[in-house]
Amino acid sequence: MGHGHLAHAVEGHITNEWTNHVARDGRTCHPACDSYHRYPEDVDWLSRLGVKAYRMGIEWSRLQAGPFAPLNQAELDRYLDQLERLKVAGIEPMVVLHHFSNPMWIIEKGGWTNHTTVDAFVDYVTKLAAALHGRVRLWNTFNEPDTYASCSYLIGEFPPEQKWRLFAYRRVILNMAQAHLKACQIVRQGGAKTGSVEVDFPKTGLRLRPTTIGHRGIAASPPPATRFSTTLSCAASWVAAGGKPPPFSASIIMAGFATSTPDP
């Protein structure tokens, strides 16, 4: 049995674009579950419940005060302690590098609509992967990136709460695709002492792989296990191939192009 969370929803005491966001029920994430201070209790409960795997977010805004800044050692030590406690409890961690939240210095420059965010994120991943070397085998780059992009720039449910910014949505997807590919290379090159490194991005519980893209931007009959693609995996394939995505069209704003059964 496994369990997971996103940092800003459980830790509380965070300064990012969600700090002053008010949910439909009038609540904010200011205190949340206070996991920031009570994570030792959380790990104890996970162990008592028989949890064997824990998908945990690491909050970027805690660790870097600005672009290309060194990691905040005190905040890093807290996450290292959490990982050590999980290890002692026999619980394997899966680290999520980006789960719907960003440092304010990223937001002030336009967030993921600004291509410079790619380099800033890659710098963050490089430093964090080095700091966590030997402690983490399972990684997620982005949690549901098309959900983040659509809720932020199409339906206005996430900060910055903008609606029908179609070209902004497209820029976010393409920038995250580039960042995903670079982050995967960094994490894999670092390796892990606990076994082979696995890095991917999740979408509604499915394990996703970039599908093969033909010259017209259409899936080119990949094997059954890979015959599905969300917006980001298509974009990642275009980027990896050194090409450009097709002109903006309705297909870009769809959550997915084609689906099939997940990996067994």
C-alpha positions in Angstrom: 0.0 0.0 0.0 1.2 3.5 -0.8 0.4 7.0 0.1 1.2 10.5 -1.3 0.8 14.2 -0.7 1.6 17.6 -2.2 3.8 19.7 -0.1 1.8 22.9 0.1 -1.4 21.0 0.9 0.0 19.3 4.1 3.1 21.2 5.3 1.7 24.7 5.8 3.9 27.7 6.5 4.8 28.1 2.8 5.4 31.3 0.8 4.5 30.7 -2.8 1.6 31.5 -5.2 -0.8 29.5 -3.0 -0.1 31.4 0.2 -3.0 33.9 -0.3 -5.2 31.7 -2.5 -8.6 31.1 -1.0 -10.4 27.9 -1.9 -14.1 27.6 -2.7 -14.8 26.6 0.9 -13.0 29.7 2.1 -9.9 27.9 3.4 -6.2 28.6 2.8 -3.1 26.5 3.0 -1.5 28.6 5.8 -1.5 25.9 8.6 -2.6 22.9 6.4 -1.9 19.8 8.4 1.3 21.3 9.9 3.3 18.4 8.5 6.2 20.8 8.3 6.6 20.4 12.1 4.8 17.1 12.6 6.3 14.9 9.8 7.8 12.5 12.4 4.3 11.7 13.6 3.2 11.3 9.9 6.0 8.8 9.3 5.0 6.9 12.5 1.4 6.7 11.3 2.4 5.6 7.8 4.4 2.7 9.5 1.5 1.8 11.8 -0.8 1.7 8.8 1.5 -0.7 6.9 2.4 1.8 4.1 5.3 0.6 2.1 5.8 3.5 -0.3 5.3 7.3 0.1 5.1 9.8 -2.7 6.3 13.1 -1.2 6.6 16.6 -2.6 9.6 18.7 -1.9 8.8 22.4 -2.0 11.0 24.4 -4.3 10.2 27.7 -2.7 11.7 26.5 0.6 15.0 25.5 -0.9 16.0 28.4 -3.2 15.7 32.1 -2.4 16.3 33.1 -6.0 17.4 31.9 -9.4 20.6 29.7 -9.2 20.9 30.3 -5.5 22.4 27.6 -3.2 19.9 25.3 -1.5 18.8 26.4 2.0 20.7 23.9 4.2 18.3 24.1 7.1 15.3 23.3 4.9 17.2 20.6 3.1 18.2 19.0 6.4 14.5 18.8 7.3 13.7 16.8 4.1 16.8 14.7 4.6 15.6 13.8 8.1 12.2 12.9 6.7 13.8 10.6 4.1 15.9 9.0 6.8 12.9 8.3 9.0 11.1 6.8 6.0 14.1 4.5 5.4 14.2 3.4 9.0 10.5 2.6 8.8 11.0 0.5 5.7 9.0 2.9 3.5 10.3 3.7 0.0 10.0 7.4 -0.9 9.1 8.8 -4.3 10.1 12.4 -4.6 8.0 14.9 -6.7 10.0 17.8 -7.9 7.1 20.0 -8.9 3.5 19.7 -7.7 1.5 22.7 -8.7 3.6 25.3 -6.8 6.6 27.6 -7.5 8.8 30.1 -5.7 7.4 33.7 -5.9 10.5 34.8 -7.8 9.5 32.4 -10.5 5.9 33.7 -10.5 7.0 37.3 -10.6 8.8 36.6 -13.9 5.8 35.0 -15.5 6.0 31.5 -14.1 6.2 28.6 -16.7 5.1 30.9 -19.5 8.6 32.3 -19.3 11.3 30.1 -20.9 13.9 31.2 -18.4 12.0 29.1 -15.8 13.4 26.0 -17.6 17.0 26.9 -16.7 16.0 27.8 -13.2 14.2 24.5 -12.6 17.1 22.5 -14.1 19.5 24.3 -11.7 17.3 23.4 -8.8 17.0 19.8 -9.9 20.7 19.5 -10.4 21.4 20.7 -6.9 18.6 18.7 -5.2 19.5 15.4 -7.1 23.1 15.8 -5.8 21.9 16.4 -2.3 19.6 13.4 -2.3 22.0 11.1 -4.0 21.8 7.6 -2.6 18.5 8.3 -0.7 15.9 8.3 -3.5 15.4 5.8 -6.4 11.9 6.9 -7.6 11.2 10.4 -8.9 8.5 12.4 -10.5 9.4 15.5 -12.4 6.0 17.2 -12.7 2.7 16.1 -11.2 0.0 16.1 -13.8 1.5 19.0 -15.9 -1.4 19.4 -18.2 -3.7 19.7 -15.1 -1.5 22.5 -13.8 -1.4 24.3 -17.1 -5.2 24.0 -17.8 -6.2 24.9 -14.2 -3.9 27.9 -14.2 -4.5 29.3 -17.7 -7.7 27.8 -19.1 -10.3 27.4 -16.3 -8.8 29.7 -13.7 -8.9 27.3 -10.7 -5.2 27.5 -9.8 -3.1 30.7 -9.4 -2.8 32.9 -11.4 -6.5 32.1 -12.0 -6.5 33.1 -15.7 -9.1 31.8 -18.2 -8.7 30.8 -21.8 -5.1 32.0 -22.1 -4.6 29.4 -24.9 -1.2 30.5 -26.0 0.0 30.9 -22.4 -1.2 27.3 -21.8 0.8 26.2 -24.9 4.0 27.9 -23.6 3.7 26.3 -20.2 3.3 22.8 -21.8 6.3 23.3 -24.1 8.5 24.7 -21.3 7.6 21.9 -18.9 8.3 19.4 -21.7 11.9 20.7 -22.1 12.4 20.9 -18.3 11.1 17.3 -17.9 13.5 15.9 -20.5 16.5 17.7 -18.9 15.5 16.8 -15.3 15.2 13.1 -16.4 18.7 13.2 -17.7 20.1 14.7 -14.5 18.3 12.3 -12.2 19.3 9.3 -14.2 22.9 10.3 -14.5 23.1 10.7 -10.7 22.0 7.1 -10.1 21.0 5.6 -6.8 22.6 3.2 -4.3 19.2 1.5 -3.6 18.6 0.2 -7.2 17.9 1.4 -10.7 16.5 5.0 -10.9 13.0 5.5 -12.3 11.9 8.9 -13.3 8.6 9.9 -15.0 5.6 12.2 -14.6 2.2 11.0 -13.4 -1.2 11.7 -15.0 -4.3 10.4 -13.2 -2.6 7.3 -11.9 -1.1 6.1 -15.3 2.5 5.6 -16.0 3.3 7.7 -19.0 5.9 7.5 -21.7 6.5 9.9 -24.6 4.9 8.4 -27.6 6.3 8.3 -31.1 5.3 11.4 -33.1 5.2 11.4 -36.9 6.2 14.3 -39.0 2.7 15.7 -38.9 2.6 15.6 -35.1 0.4 12.4 -35.0 1.1 9.3 -33.0 2.9 6.8 -35.2 1.6 3.4 -34.0 3.8 2.7 -31.0 3.6 -0.5 -29.1 0.3 -1.0 -27.1 1.8 -0.2 -23.8 2.9 3.2 -25.0 0.0 4.0 -27.3 -1.2 7.0 -25.3 0.0 10.5 -24.8 -0.9 13.6 -22.9 -0.1 17.0 -24.1 3.2 17.1 -22.2 4.4 13.7 -23.5 3.7 14.8 -27.1 5.5 18.0 -26.5 8.4 16.2 -24.9 8.7 14.0 -28.0 8.7 17.0 -30.3 11.4 18.6 -28.2 13.5 15.5 -27.9 13.4 15.0 -31.7 14.7 18.6 -32.2 11.6 19.6 -34.0 8.8 22.1 -33.4 5.2 21.3 -32.4 2.5 21.7 -35.0 0.7 25.0 -35.2 -1.6 25.8 -32.3 -4.9 23.9 -32.7 -7.6 22.3 -30.7 -5.4 19.2 -30.2 -3.0 21.2 -28.1 -5.7 22.1 -25.5 -7.0 18.6 -25.2 -6.0 16.8 -22.0 -4.8 13.9 -24.1 -4.5 12.8 -27.8 -5.1 9.0 -27.4 -5.4 6.6 -24.6 -4.9 2.9 -23.9 -4.5 0.7 -20.9 -1.8 1.5 -18.4 1.3 -0.6 -17.9 0.5 -3.8 -15.9 
